[in-house]
């Protein structure tokens, strides 16, 4: 065997040993080799979900999600927003489409855009919901038709809670 072959074999053996040490160490410290996420539940204090939307409605998600503990990524959220661009614009002063422009939506009053024809269902819930908080948006974006029965919004919702949280993080940057 020449020196090049010996060097290659030595490198492979060292890499394998390092991988074994890493995985054994990870397993010893955490009890599992791959990242593990404990089942958590949504813990959003002061969520302003309308009672009629939550009473008797099927759950929008199977696994609970701790919105407060999740570190949302606005960069990922901008990519998630592509699902919304058929009906909404996101630039400052952008036009309304089927749905209203979403610039500054987080923290704004529900149905705040003058001249936009909101659904009667949304207008009926306007006072009850009040402001588009992170918690309200999280619930609405998960299942719009369940959160506001009768909404004109035809989108079925973003079922992945991490994607919703990322989208909301990105929407918060639009100020």
GUSEDREN-17224 format. One record per atom (N, C-alpha, C, CB): chain; x negated, z, y negated. Coordinates in steps of 0.02 Angstrom, whole numbers, plus 32768, in hexadecimal, padded with zeros to 4 digits. Atoms other than C-alpha are relative to their C-alpha. Glycine has a CB too. Example, Ala and Ser with C-alpha at 12.3 -4.5 7.8 and 13.67 -1.06 7.14 Angstrom:
BEGIN
   ch     px     pz     py
    A   7FD3   8000   803B
    A   7D99   8186   80E1
    A   7FD3   8000   7FC4
    A   8032   803E   7FFF
    A   802A   7FFD   803B
    A   7D54   8165   8035
    A   8027   8025   7FC9
    A   7FEC   7FB9   7FE9
END
This chain:
BEGIN
   ch     px     pz     py
    A   7FD6   8000   803B
    A   8000   8000   8000
    A   7FD4   8000   7FC2
    A   8030   803D   8000
    A   8029   8002   803C
    A   7FBF   7FD6   7F55
    A   8017   8037   7FCF
    A   8004   7FBB   7FDE
    A   7FF3   7FCB   8030
    A   7FBD   804B   7EC0
    A   8043   7FF8   7FDC
    A   7FC8   8004   7FCD
    A   7FC1   800D   8022
    A   8054   7FF8   7E6D
    A   803B   8017   802C
    A   8007   7FB5   7FEF
    A   7FCB   7FEA   7FD2
    A   80C1   8017   7F07
    A   8002   804C   8005
    A   7FF5   7FE1   8045
    A   8003   7FB7   7FFC
    A   8085   80CB   7F12
    A   801D   801F   7FC0
    A   7FB7   8017   800A
    A   7FE6   7FE6   803F
    A   80AE   80E7   7E59
    A   804C   7FFA   7FFE
    A   7FE0   7FDA   7FC4
    A   7FB7   800B   7FFF
    A   815C   809E   7E70
    A   8022   8032   802D
    A   8010   7FB8   8016
    A   7FE2   7FD1   7FD0
    A   8182   8108   7F09
    A   7FFC   8047   7FE5
    A   7FDC   7FFB   8044
    A   8007   7FBE   801D
    A   8140   81A3   7EB2
    A   8033   800B   7FC8
    A   7FB8   800A   7FE4
    A   7FCF   7FFB   8036
    A   81AF   8181   7E1B
    A   8046   8009   801C
    A   7FFE   7FC1   7FD4
    A   7FBE   7FF9   7FE2
    A   8249   816C   7E89
    A   8009   8045   801E
    A   800A   7FCA   8037
    A   7FFC   7FBE   7FE1
    A   8223   820D   7EE7
    A   8008   8036   7FCA
    A   7FC2   800F   802A
    A   7FFB   7FCF   8037
    A   820A   826F   7E44
    A   8046   7FFC   7FE0
    A   7FCA   7FF3   7FCA
    A   7FBE   8008   801E
    A   82AC   8227   7DFB
    A   8036   801F   802E
    A   8010   7FB6   7FF4
    A   7FD0   7FE4   7FD1
    A   830B   8257   7E99
    A   7FFD   804D   7FFF
    A   7FF2   7FE6   8047
    A   8007   7FB7   8002
    A   82C4   8308   7E95
    A   801E   801D   7FC0
    A   7FB6   8013   8006
    A   7FE4   7FE9   803F
    A   82F3   831B   7DDE
    A   804D   7FFE   8002
    A   7FE7   7FD5   7FC5
    A   7FB7   8005   7FFA
    A   83A5   82E0   7E03
    A   801B   8039   802C
    A   8014   7FBC   801D
    A   7FEB   7FCA   7FD3
    A   83B4   835D   7E93
    A   7FFD   8043   7FDB
    A   7FD4   8002   803F
    A   8008   7FC1   8026
    A   8373   83EB   7E24
    A   8038   8005   7FCC
    A   7FBB   8004   7FDE
    A   7FCB   8001   8033
    A   83EE   83B9   7D9A
    A   8044   8011   801E
    A   8003   7FBC   7FDC
    A   7FBE   7FF6   7FE3
    A   8487   83B1   7E0B
    A   8006   8045   8021
    A   800E   7FCA   8032
    A   7FFE   7FBE   7FE2
    A   845B   8450   7E6B
    A   8006   8035   7FC9
    A   7FC1   800D   802C
    A   7FFC   7FD1   8038
    A   843F   84AB   7DC6
    A   8044   7FFF   7FE0
    A   7FCA   7FF0   7FCD
    A   7FBE   8006   801D
    A   84E1   846A   7D7E
    A   8034   8021   802C
    A   8013   7FB6   7FF4
    A   7FD1   7FE2   7FD2
    A   8540   849D   7E19
    A   7FF9   804C   8001
    A   7FF6   7FE3   8047
    A   800C   7FB8   7FFF
    A   84F0   8549   7E1A
    A   801D   8021   7FC2
    A   7FB5   800E   8005
    A   7FE9   7FE2   803E
    A   851C   8569   7D64
    A   804B   7FF9   7FF5
    A   7FDB   7FE1   7FC6
    A   7FBA   800D   8011
    A   85CA   851C   7D5B
    A   8030   8001   803B
    A   8005   7FBF   7FDE
    A   7FD5   8002   7FC6
    A   860C   8514   7E0C
    A   8018   7FBA   8011
    A   803A   802C   7FF5
    A   7FEF   8045   7FF0
    A   8622   8457   7E06
    A   7FCA   7FD3   7FE4
    A   8045   7FED   7FE4
    A   8035   802F   8013
    A   85B2   83C0   7DF5
    A   8014   7FD6   7FC4
    A   7FEF   7FD3   803B
    A   7FE9   8029   8037
    A   861A   8354   7D81
    A   8024   802B   7FCD
    A   802F   7FC8   801A
    A   7FDC   7FDA   8033
    A   8668   838D   7CDC
    A   8046   8012   8018
    A   8003   7FD9   7FBE
    A   7FBF   7FE9   7FE9
    A   8703   83F3   7CFE
    A   8025   801D   7FC4
    A   7FF9   8036   8038
    A   7FD8   7FE9   8038
    A   878E   8413   7C82
    A   8039   802B   801C
    A   801C   7FC5   7FD6
    A   7FCC   7FD3   7FE9
    A   87FC   84A9   7CA1
    A   8044   7FE9   7FE5
    A   7FF2   8049   7FE9
    A   7FBD   800F   8018
    A   88B7   8490   7C95
    A   8010   8031   7FC8
    A   8036   8005   803A
    A   7FEE   7FD7   8039
    A   88EA   84D0   7BEB
    A   8045   7FE9   7FE9
    A   7FCC   7FFA   7FC7
    A   7FBE   8013   8019
    A   898C   84C9   7B8C
    A   7FFC   7FF7   7FB5
    A   8035   8033   8014
    A   7FFE   800A   8048
    A   89BB   8494   7ADE
    A   800B   8044   7FE0
    A   8038   7FCD   7FEB
    A   7FFA   7FC2   8025
    A   89A0   8528   7A6D
    A   7FFE   7FED   7FB7
    A   7FC7   8033   8013
    A   7FFC   8015   8046
    A   89DB   84EE   79C4
    A   8031   802F   7FDF
    A   8016   7FB5   7FF8
    A   7FD4   7FD0   8021
    A   8A1E   857D   795E
    A   801F   7FDF   7FC3
    A   7FDA   8040   7FED
    A   7FDD   801B   803A
    A   8A9F   854F   78DD
    A   8013   7FB8   8008
    A   7FD5   8008   7FC4
    A   7FEC   8046   7FF6
    A   8AC8   84A7   792C
    A   8048   7FF9   7FEA
    A   7FF7   7FEA   804A
    A   7FBE   800A   801D
    A   8B5F   8462   78D4
    A   802A   7FCE   8027
    A   7FFA   7FE9   7FB9
    A   7FDA   802F   7FD8
    A   8BAB   8402   7965
    A   804A   800F   7FFA
    A   7FE9   8002   804B
    A   7FB8   7FF4   8004
    A   8C66   83EB   794F
    A   801A   801B   8042
    A   8025   7FBF   7FED
    A   7FE6   7FE1   7FC3
    A   8CC6   8457   79C9
    A   8025   7FCF   802C
    A   802E   8039   7FED
    A   7FDA   8030   7FD8
    A   8D37   83C9   79FF
    A   7FD3   7FD0   8025
    A   8030   7FDA   7FD4
    A   802D   802F   7FDF
    A   8CA2   835E   7A2B
    A   7FDC   801F   803C
    A   7FCC   7FE6   7FCE
    A   8024   7FDF   7FCA
    A   8C53   83E0   7A9B
    A   802F   801E   8034
    A   7FD3   8035   7FE5
    A   7FD2   7FE1   7FD1
    A   8CED   842D   7AEB
    A   8018   7FCE   8034
    A   803C   801F   7FDB
    A   7FE8   802A   7FCA
    A   8D0F   83DE   7B93
    A   7FDD   7FBD   8006
    A   8047   7FF4   7FF6
    A   8023   8040   7FFD
    A   8C9B   834D   7B71
    A   7FC9   8003   8035
    A   7FE2   7FED   7FBB
    A   8037   8000   7FCF
    A   8C22   831A   7BFA
    A   7FBD   8007   7FDC
    A   8001   7FC0   802B
    A   8042   7FF7   801C
    A   8B6E   8346   7BDC
    A   7FDE   7FBD   7FF5
    A   7FD5   802D   802D
    A   8023   803E   800E
    A   8B08   82BD   7B8A
    A   7FC0   7FFB   8027
    A   7FF3   7FF9   7FB5
    A   803F   8002   7FDB
    A   8A6F   82EF   7BED
    A   8003   8031   803A
    A   7FC5   8011   7FD1
    A   7FFF   7FD7   7FC5
    A   8A50   8339   7C97
    A   7FD1   803C   7FFA
    A   7FEE   7FD7   803D
    A   8031   7FCB   8006
    A   89B4   839E   7C71
    A   8001   801B   7FB9
    A   7FB9   7FE7   8013
    A   8003   7FE3   8043
    A   89B5   8419   7BDF
    A   7FBE   7FEF   7FDD
    A   800A   804C   8003
    A   803A   8014   8028
    A   893B   83F4   7B53
    A   7FF7   8031   7FC7
    A   8007   7FB8   7FE5
    A   800E   7FD1   8036
    A   88E8   846F   7ADC
    A   7FE6   7FD9   7FC4
    A   7FCD   8036   8016
    A   8011   8027   803B
    A   88EA   840F   7A38
    A   7FCE   8024   7FD4
    A   803F   7FEF   7FD8
    A   802C   7FDA   802C
    A   8894   849B   79D9
    A   7FB8   8002   801B
    A   801A   8046   7FF8
    A   8042   7FFB   7FE3
    A   8801   84A0   7A52
    A   7FDD   7FBD   8008
    A   8004   8022   8044
    A   801D   8042   7FF6
    A   87E7   83E4   7A63
    A   7FDA   7FEA   7FC1
    A   8036   7FCC   8013
    A   8027   801B   8038
    A   875E   839B   79F5
    A   800E   7FB6   7FFC
    A   7FB2   800F   8008
    A   7FEA   8046   8006
    A   87AF   82F9   79BD
    A   7FCA   7FD5   7FE0
    A   8041   7FFC   7FD7
    A   8031   8030   8018
    A   8747   825F   7997
    A   8022   7FCA   7FD7
    A   7FD9   7FE1   803B
    A   7FE0   8032   802A
    A   8781   81F7   7901
    A   7FEB   7FB9   8010
    A   7FF2   800F   7FB8
    A   8017   8044   7FEE
    A   8718   8163   793B
    A   802A   7FE5   803A
    A   7FB4   8000   8012
    A   7FD5   8014   7FC9
    A   8778   815F   79DE
    A   8048   7FF6   7FE7
    A   7FFF   8035   8039
    A   7FBC   8005   801C
    A   8818   817A   797A
    A   800D   7FBE   7FDE
    A   800C   8037   7FD0
    A   7FF7   8041   8020
    A   87FC   80DC   7916
    A   800D   7FCA   8034
    A   7FC1   7FEE   7FD6
    A   7FF4   8031   7FCA
    A   87F4   807B   79B9
    A   8046   8008   801D
    A   7FCB   8008   8038
    A   7FBD   7FF3   7FE6
    A   8895   80CE   79F5
    A   8034   7FE2   7FD0
    A   800C   804C   8008
    A   7FD2   801A   8033
    A   88E8   8097   7951
    A   800F   7FB6   800A
    A   7FE4   800B   7FBB
    A   7FF2   8047   7FF3
    A   88DC   7FE3   798E
    A   8044   7FF7   8021
    A   7FC8   7FE2   802D
    A   7FBF   8003   7FDF
    A   8977   800A   79F5
    A   8039   8000   7FCC
    A   8009   803C   8030
    A   7FCD   7FF8   8034
    A   89D5   802A   7952
    A   8001   7FC7   7FCE
    A   7FF4   8041   7FDC
    A   8009   8031   8035
    A   899A   7F96   78EB
    A   8033   7FC7   8001
    A   7FBC   7FE3   8003
    A   7FCC   8033   8000
    A   8A26   7F22   7921
    A   8038   8012   7FD0
    A   801D   7FF6   8048
    A   7FC9   7FEA   802A
    A   8AA0   7F8B   78BC
    A   7FEA   8026   7FC1
    A   802D   802C   8028
    A   8017   7FD7   8038
    A   8A35   7FF1   7842
    A   7FBF   7FE5   7FE3
    A   7FF7   8049   8016
    A   8041   800B   801F
    A   89A9   7FD7   77C5
    A   7FE4   8044   7FEF
    A   8006   7FD1   7FC0
    A   8021   7FC0   800A
    A   892A   805D   779E
    A   7FD5   8002   7FC1
    A   7FD5   8010   803A
    A   802A   8000   803B
    A   88D1   8028   76FE
    A   8026   801B   7FC4
    A   7FE7   7FB9   7FF1
    A   7FE3   7FE2   803C
    A   88EF   807C   7655
    A   8028   7FCB   7FDB
    A   7FC9   801E   7FD3
    A   7FD6   8030   8023
    A   8981   8023   7603
    A   8016   7FC5   802A
    A   7FDD   7FE7   7FC3
    A   7FEF   8038   7FD3
    A   8999   7FB3   769A
    A   804B   7FF7   8006
    A   7FE2   800C   8045
    A   7FB9   800E   7FFC
    A   8A40   7F61   76B9
    A   8022   8023   803B
    A   800C   7FB5   8006
    A   7FD8   7FE8   7FC8
    A   8ACA   7FA5   7726
    A   800E   7FC5   802D
    A   8042   8022   7FE8
    A   7FEC   8033   7FD0
    A   8AF3   7F45   77C2
    A   8042   8018   801E
    A   7FC9   7FF3   8039
    A   7FC5   7FE4   7FDF
    A   8B77   7F72   7842
    A   8001   804C   7FF4
    A   8000   7FF0   804C
    A   8008   7FBA   8010
    A   8B35   8022   7826
    A   7FDB   8007   7FBF
    A   7FDB   8025   8039
    A   8021   7FF7   8041
    A   8AF2   806D   7785
    A   7FB4   8004   8005
    A   801A   8040   7FDF
    A   8048   7FF8   8005
    A   8A3C   806B   774E
    A   7FEF   8049   800E
    A   7FE5   7FEA   7FB9
    A   8010   7FBC   7FEA
    A   89E5   8105   7796
    A   7FC8   8022   7FD8
    A   7FEC   7FFE   8047
    A   8034   7FE1   8029
    A   8964   8128   770E
    A   8019   8044   7FE7
    A   7FEC   7FD2   7FC4
    A   7FEF   7FBD   8018
    A   8968   81E3   76E9
    A   803A   8021   8025
    A   800F   7FFD   7FB8
    A   7FC6   7FE7   7FDC
    A   89EC   8208   776E
    A   7FF9   804A   8012
    A   800C   7FD8   803F
    A   8009   7FBA   7FED
    A   89A0   82AE   77A7
    A   8007   802C   7FC2
    A   7FBB   800B   8024
    A   7FF3   7FD3   8038
    A   89E3   8335   7733
    A   8035   7FE6   7FD0
    A   7FC1   800C   7FDB
    A   7FCD   801B   802D
    A   8A63   82C3   76DF
    A   8045   8015   8018
    A   7FFB   7FB3   7FFB
    A   7FBB   7FF1   7FEF
    A   8B1D   82E3   76DC
    A   801B   7FC9   802D
    A   802C   8008   7FC1
    A   7FE0   8031   7FD4
    A   8B83   828D   7763
    A   8029   7FD0   7FD5
    A   802C   8023   8036
    A   7FDA   8034   8023
    A   8BCF   81E9   7724
    A   7FEF   7FFF   7FB5
    A   804C   800A   800A
    A   8016   7FFA   8045
    A   8B68   81F2   7684
    A   7FF9   7FBE   7FDB
    A   7FBF   8024   7FFE
    A   800C   8041   8020
    A   8B56   8137   7662
    A   8040   7FE6   7FE0
    A   7FE5   7FCD   8034
    A   7FC6   801C   8024
    A   8BCF   80FD   75DC
    A   8009   7FB7   8013
    A   7FF7   8008   7FB4
    A   7FF1   8046   7FF3
    A   8C24   805B   7606
    A   7FFC   7FEB   8049
    A   7FD2   7FD6   7FDA
    A   8002   8011   7FB9
    A   8C06   8061   76C2
    A   8042   8016   8020
    A   7FC2   8021   8024
    A   7FBF   7FF3   7FDF
    A   8CA4   805A   772D
    A   7FF4   8029   8040
    A   8025   7FBE   8010
    A   8008   7FD4   7FC6
    A   8C8B   80F0   77A0
    A   8041   8003   8027
    A   7FEA   8047   7FEA
    A   7FC4   7FFA   7FD6
    A   8D04   810A   7831
    A   8029   803C   7FEA
    A   7FED   8006   804B
    A   7FD4   7FC8   800F
    A   8D99   817A   781A
    A   7FEC   803E   8027
    A   8048   7FEE   8011
    A   8016   7FC7   7FD7
    A   8D56   81E7   78A6
    A   7FC5   8024   7FDF
    A   7FEB   7FE8   8047
    A   8039   7FE0   8022
    A   8CB2   8205   7849
    A   8017   8022   7FC0
    A   7FCA   7FCB   7FF0
    A   7FE7   7FE2   803E
    A   8D0E   8226   77A6
    A   8026   8040   800F
    A   802C   7FCE   7FDA
    A   7FDB   7FC4   7FED
    A   8D7D   82A4   77FF
    A   7FD1   803A   8012
    A   802F   7FF2   803B
    A   8032   7FCE   7FED
    A   8CE1   8300   783E
    A   7FCE   8010   7FC9
    A   7FDB   7FEA   803F
    A   8032   7FFA   8036
    A   8C81   82F1   779A
    A   7FF8   8048   7FE9
    A   8014   7FD4   7FC5
    A   8005   7FBB   8019
    A   8CAB   83A0   775B
    A   7FE9   802F   8037
    A   8044   8016   7FE5
    A   8013   7FD5   7FC8
    A   8C96   83EE   7807
    A   7FB5   7FFC   800F
    A   8028   7FEE   803E
    A   8047   800A   7FF1
    A   8BE9   83A3   7826
    A   7FD6   8011   7FC3
    A   7FF2   7FB8   8016
    A   8023   7FF0   803F
    A   8BB1   83AD   7770
    A   7FC3   7FD6   7FF3
    A   7FED   8047   8000
    A   8041   8020   800D
    A   8AFC   8377   7774
    A   7FE2   7FE7   8041
    A   7FD0   8031   7FDD
    A   8023   8019   7FC4
    A   8A98   830D   77ED
    A   7FC0   8028   8009
    A   7FF0   7FB3   7FF8
    A   803B   7FD7   7FEE
    A   8A24   8395   782C
    A   7FE0   7FE1   803E
    A   8014   804B   800D
    A   8021   8018   7FC3
    A   89A8   8377   78B8
    A   802D   800D   803D
    A   7FBC   8023   8009
    A   7FD5   7FEF   7FC7
    A   8A1F   83CF   7930
    A   803D   7FD3   8003
    A   8017   804A   7FFB
    A   7FC6   802C   8000
    A   8AB6   8368   78FA
    A   7FEC   7FBA   8016
    A   801F   7FFD   7FB9
    A   8017   8043   7FED
    A   8A55   82C5   7907
    A   7FED   7FFD   804A
    A   7FC3   7FEC   7FD5
    A   8014   7FFE   7FBA
    A   8A0F   82F9   79B0
    A   803D   7FFA   802D
    A   7FDA   8042   8010
    A   7FC3   8002   7FD8
    A   8ABE   8316   79F5
    A   8023   7FBC   7FF8
    A   8030   8038   7FEC
    A   7FDD   803F   800E
    A   8B09   827B   79A2
    A   7FDD   7FC5   8021
    A   8005   7FF3   7FB5
    A   8026   8038   7FE4
    A   8A7E   8205   79D8
    A   8000   8000   804D
    A   7FB9   8001   7FE7
    A   7FFD   7FFD   7FB7
    A   8A8D   8241   7A8C
    A   803F   7FE2   801C
    A   7FFA   8048   8016
    A   7FC0   801A   7FE8
    A   8B44   8211   7A9C
    A   802F   7FFA   7FC4
    A   801F   802E   8037
    A   7FD8   8006   803E
    A   8B94   81D2   79F9
    A   804B   8004   800C
    A   7FF0   7FBF   7FDE
    A   7FB8   8002   7FF3
    A   8C40   81B5   7A46
    A   801B   8043   8017
    A   8011   7FCA   8033
    A   7FEC   7FBD   7FEC
    A   8C44   8265   7A8D
    A   7FFB   8030   7FC5
    A   7FD5   8019   803A
    A   800A   7FD3   8039
    A   8C03   82BA   79EF
    A   8035   7FF4   7FCB
    A   7FB9   7FF6   7FE2
    A   7FCB   8012   8030
    A   8C7E   825D   797F
    A   802F   7FCE   8023
    A   7FE2   7FE1   7FBD
    A   7FD1   802E   7FDE
    A   8D0D   8217   79E9
    A   8022   7FD3   7FCD
    A   8034   8029   8028
    A   7FE1   8030   802E
    A   8D4F   817A   7996
    A   7FD0   7FE0   7FD0
    A   8036   8021   7FDA
    A   8031   801E   802C
    A   8CAD   814C   793F
    A   7FFE   7FB4   800A
    A   7FBA   801E   800B
    A   8007   8049   7FFA
    A   8C93   8093   791A
    A   7FBE   7FED   8021
    A   8005   7FDF   7FBB
    A   8041   800F   7FE4
    A   8BE2   80A1   795B
    A   8007   7FF0   804B
    A   7FD0   803C   7FF6
    A   7FF7   8017   7FBC
    A   8BDE   803E   79FD
    A   7FC4   8010   802D
    A   800B   7FB5   8000
    A   803C   7FEF   7FDB
    A   8B31   8079   7A33
    A   800F   803B   802F
    A   7FC5   8011   7FD1
    A   7FF2   7FCB   7FCF
    A   8B39   80E5   7AD1
    A   7FD5   803D   7FF7
    A   7FF8   7FE5   8045
    A   802A   7FC7   800C
    A   8AAF   8157   7A96
    A   7FBC   7FFA   8021
    A   8022   803E   8018
    A   8043   7FFC   7FE4
    A   89FB   8181   7ABE
    A   7FFF   803B   802F
    A   7FC8   8007   7FC7
    A   7FFA   7FCB   7FCE
    A   8A01   81E3   7B5F
    A   7FC1   802A   8007
    A   8012   7FE2   8043
    A   803F   7FDB   7FF9
    A   8949   8215   7B62
    A   7FF7   802F   7FC4
    A   7FC3   7FCE   8006
    A   8005   7FD2   8037
    A   893D   82B4   7AFA
    A   7FBE   7FFC   7FD9
    A   800A   8046   8019
    A   8041   8006   8022
    A   8884   829B   7AD3
    A   8002   7FC4   7FD0
    A   7FC6   7FF8   8033
    A   7FFA   803A   802C
    A   88AA   81EE   7A8C
    A   802B   8010   7FC3
    A   801E   7FC4   8026
    A   7FD6   7FEC   8039
    A   8935   8238   7A20
    A   7FD8   802C   7FD0
    A   803E   8027   8018
    A   8028   7FD4   802B
    A   88C0   82C0   79DF
    A   7FCB   7FD7   7FDB
    A   7FDF   8037   802A
    A   8032   802B   8021
    A   883A   823D   79BB
    A   8020   7FD6   7FC9
    A   7FDD   7FD2   8033
    A   7FDC   8028   8032
    A   88B9   81D0   795F
    A   8010   802B   7FC3
    A   8040   7FE2   801E
    A   7FEF   7FD4   8038
    A   88F2   8263   78F5
    A   7FC2   8012   7FD8
    A   8023   8040   801A
    A   803F   7FF2   8023
    A   883D   828E   78CD
    A   7FED   7FC5   7FD3
    A   7FC6   800E   8032
    A   800F   803C   8029
    A   8825   81DB   788E
    A   8032   7FFB   7FC6
    A   8002   7FC0   802B
    A   7FCE   8003   8035
    A   88C9   81DF   782D
    A   7FF1   8032   7FC8
    A   8046   800D   801C
    A   8012   7FCD   8032
    A   888B   827D   77D5
    A   7FCA   7FE6   7FD0
    A   7FE8   803F   8022
    A   8034   801B   802C
    A   87FA   8217   778F
    A   801B   7FCF   7FCD
    A   7FC9   7FDE   8029
    A   7FE2   8032   802D
    A   8871   819F   7737
    A   801E   8023   7FC4
    A   8036   7FD6   8025
    A   7FEA   7FDD   803D
    A   887B   81F4   768D
    A   7FE3   7FDF   7FC4
    A   7FEB   804B   8002
END
